[in-house]
Amino acid sequence: MIYNIQIKVMPLKELLDPQGKAVLGGLQNLGLSQVLDVRIGKHITLQLDAASEKEARDQAEQACKKLLANPVMEFYEIGLIGQ
């Protein structure tokens, strides 16, 4: 069965997000002073062929651990799209 997986990768809350700070500064320079903080991350979608939802989630977990996220600096969340 084909599963569509959504992965959100974000910097750990304890770490500085330089890209987010740059965007925050740009927004404030544009007069959007109501914006208090910006965090920049990655949104990844995978289409997986797996025997079950659990197997699809396990494959996505392995992809995150091995390539898609750096656990020293980032956390990730895995979800199914449309199921």
Buried (B, 14 or more C-beta within 10 A) or exposed (E): EEBBBBBBBBBEEEEEBEEBBEBBEEBBEEEEEEEEEBBBBEEBEBEBEBEEEEBBBBBBBEBBEEEBBEEEEBBBEBEEEEE
